[in-house]
Amino acid sequence: MWSAFGHLGPRGPVDGAPALVIPGFIANDRTTMELRRALAEAGFRVHPWRLGWNKGATPDVIDRLKHSLDLVGGEGPVLLVGWSLGGVFARELARAMPERVRAVATLGSPFSGDPRLNNVWRLYERVAGHPVDEPPIPRVFEKPPVPTLAIWSRRDGIVAAEAARGKDGERDEAVEIDSGHMAFGVSPRATRAAVREIVRFLEEVEA
């Protein structure tokens, strides 16, 4: 609870590499505060998605995310970090605007396999108002045309490991950290472990 307090604007050094964090299902920018703090500590200039609560896919969600990406500003490509459903959105945003995206990192995101490989799909259908296997945006399994890292945990507890880990051709690299699903966004330990993997991945793919 305490980790959610603080200002909701951009964090990190003004001249830091830009990053945009997209929250998971039934989460918002307040929920991703600890994750954004961890990225800011690592030197990124971190921006919130600014779209309120994530209540599931809508026909215009990618267009709205394009606006969020525009608000990041600057001329350099942006790192997209998506937690849970936010990672699915990040992948589609990168597919729509690859020239604006440096890389995508997903944290416990159900981007692979059957959309029911999680414990909240029934709740999702009630809140989002559409069947989980018939979303109003395309479900594309092929990886976006940018470097893509999938962070997953066998201890997730909500999203099945195979859904968040993905298969060859669906992401460039998958790495496991020891984290529960909610901890990906709110735990100081888990968020810093995830950020370390993101920094390492960027250094390797850009070397």
C-alpha positions in Angstrom: 0.0 0.0 0.0 2.7 2.5 1.0 4.6 1.9 -2.3 1.7 3.4 -4.2 2.2 6.9 -2.7 4.0 9.6 -4.6 3.6 11.8 -7.6 2.3 10.1 -10.8 4.4 12.1 -13.3 7.6 11.1 -15.0 10.4 9.8 -12.8 14.1 9.4 -13.1 16.8 11.7 -14.6 15.5 14.1 -17.2 18.1 13.0 -19.7 17.6 9.3 -18.9 16.6 6.8 -21.6 12.8 7.0 -22.0 10.5 4.2 -20.8 6.8 3.8 -20.7 5.1 1.4 -18.2 1.8 -0.1 -19.0 -0.2 -1.6 -16.0 -1.9 -4.9 -15.8 -5.6 -5.8 -15.8 -7.6 -3.8 -13.1 -4.4 -1.8 -12.3 -3.4 1.8 -13.0 -0.4 4.1 -12.7 -0.7 4.1 -8.9 -0.3 0.4 -9.0 2.9 0.5 -11.0 4.6 3.1 -8.8 7.2 0.7 -7.4 8.0 -0.7 -10.8 8.5 2.8 -12.1 10.7 3.7 -9.1 12.9 0.8 -9.9 13.3 1.8 -13.5 14.0 5.4 -12.4 16.7 4.2 -10.0 18.3 2.4 -13.0 18.6 5.7 -14.9 15.5 5.6 -17.1 13.2 8.5 -17.5 10.0 6.6 -16.8 6.5 7.7 -17.9 3.1 6.4 -16.8 0.5 5.3 -19.3 -1.9 8.0 -18.2 -5.0 6.0 -19.2 -6.6 5.3 -15.8 -7.6 1.8 -14.9 -6.8 -1.0 -17.3 -10.2 -2.7 -17.8 -9.3 -4.9 -20.7 -8.8 -4.6 -24.4 -10.9 -2.0 -26.3 -11.0 -1.3 -30.0 -9.1 1.9 -29.5 -6.6 0.9 -26.9 -3.6 0.9 -29.3 -4.5 4.3 -30.6 -4.8 5.6 -27.1 -1.4 4.1 -26.3 0.1 5.8 -29.3 -1.0 9.0 -27.7 0.7 7.9 -24.4 3.8 7.2 -26.4 3.7 10.6 -28.0 3.5 12.2 -24.6 6.8 10.6 -23.7 8.3 13.1 -26.1 11.9 13.2 -27.3 13.3 11.8 -30.5 14.8 8.5 -29.1 13.1 5.1 -29.1 11.2 4.2 -26.0 11.5 1.1 -23.8 8.0 -0.4 -23.2 7.5 -2.3 -20.0 4.2 -4.1 -19.6 3.0 -5.9 -16.5 0.5 -8.7 -17.1 -2.1 -7.6 -19.7 -0.1 -4.4 -20.1 2.6 -6.5 -21.7 0.2 -7.8 -24.3 -0.7 -4.2 -25.1 3.0 -3.3 -25.2 3.7 -6.0 -27.8 0.9 -4.7 -30.0 2.0 -1.1 -29.6 5.5 -2.1 -30.7 4.0 -3.9 -33.7 2.1 -0.7 -34.6 5.0 1.7 -34.1 8.3 -0.2 -34.2 10.2 2.9 -35.2 9.3 4.5 -31.9 10.1 1.5 -29.7 13.5 0.5 -28.4 12.4 -2.9 -26.9 9.6 -4.6 -25.1 9.8 -6.2 -21.7 6.8 -8.2 -20.5 6.3 -9.1 -16.8 4.0 -12.1 -16.2 2.1 -11.3 -19.4 -0.2 -14.0 -21.0 0.9 -13.4 -24.6 1.3 -17.1 -25.6 -1.0 -20.0 -26.0 -4.6 -20.4 -24.8 -6.0 -17.2 -23.4 -7.5 -19.2 -20.5 -4.0 -20.1 -19.2 -4.6 -17.9 -16.2 -6.9 -17.7 -13.1 -8.7 -14.5 -13.9 -10.1 -15.1 -17.4 -13.7 -15.3 -16.1 -13.3 -12.0 -14.2 -11.7 -10.5 -17.3 -14.8 -11.4 -19.4 -17.1 -9.8 -16.9 -15.2 -6.6 -16.6 -14.0 -6.2 -20.3 -17.4 -7.3 -21.7 -16.1 -9.7 -24.4 -14.9 -13.3 -24.5 -11.3 -13.7 -23.6 -10.6 -15.6 -26.9 -12.4 -12.9 -29.0 -10.7 -9.6 -28.0 -11.4 -6.4 -30.1 -7.7 -6.3 -31.0 -5.9 -9.1 -32.9 -4.1 -11.8 -31.0 -0.7 -12.1 -32.7 1.7 -14.7 -31.4 4.7 -13.8 -33.6 7.1 -11.5 -31.7 7.0 -7.8 -32.5 9.7 -6.4 -34.8 11.8 -5.1 -31.9 13.9 -6.8 -29.2 11.5 -8.6 -26.9 12.2 -9.9 -23.4 9.6 -12.1 -21.5 10.1 -12.2 -17.7 8.1 -15.0 -16.0 7.8 -16.9 -12.8 6.8 -20.5 -12.1 5.5 -19.0 -8.8 3.4 -16.5 -10.5 0.1 -17.9 -9.2 -2.2 -16.2 -11.7 -0.7 -16.6 -15.2 0.6 -20.0 -16.3 4.4 -20.2 -16.9 4.0 -21.3 -20.5 1.7 -18.3 -21.3 4.2 -15.8 -19.9 7.4 -17.5 -21.1 6.3 -17.9 -24.7 7.9 -20.0 -27.4 10.8 -19.5 -29.8 9.6 -17.0 -32.4 7.3 -15.3 -29.9 10.0 -13.4 -28.1 13.8 -13.0 -28.2 14.6 -14.2 -24.7 12.7 -15.5 -21.7 14.1 -15.3 -18.2 12.6 -16.5 -14.9 12.7 -14.5 -11.7 11.2 -15.7 -8.4 8.1 -13.5 -8.1 4.4 -13.7 -7.5 2.2 -12.1 -10.1 1.3 -9.0 -8.1 4.9 -8.6 -6.9 6.1 -7.9 -10.5 4.5 -4.4 -10.1 4.6 -3.7 -6.3 7.5 -5.6 -4.6 10.7 -3.7 -4.2 12.7 -7.0 -4.5 10.8 -8.3 -7.5 10.7 -5.0 -9.4 14.5 -4.5 -9.0 15.2 -8.1 -10.1 13.1 -7.5 -13.2 14.8 -4.2 -13.9 18.2 -5.8 -13.6 17.2 -8.4 -16.3 15.9 -5.6 -18.5 19.1 -3.6 -18.3 21.2 -6.8 -19.0 19.0 -7.6 -22.0 19.3 -4.2 -23.5 23.1 -4.2 -23.0 23.3 -7.6 -24.8 21.1 -6.9 -27.7 22.6 -3.4 -28.3 26.3 -4.5 -27.9 
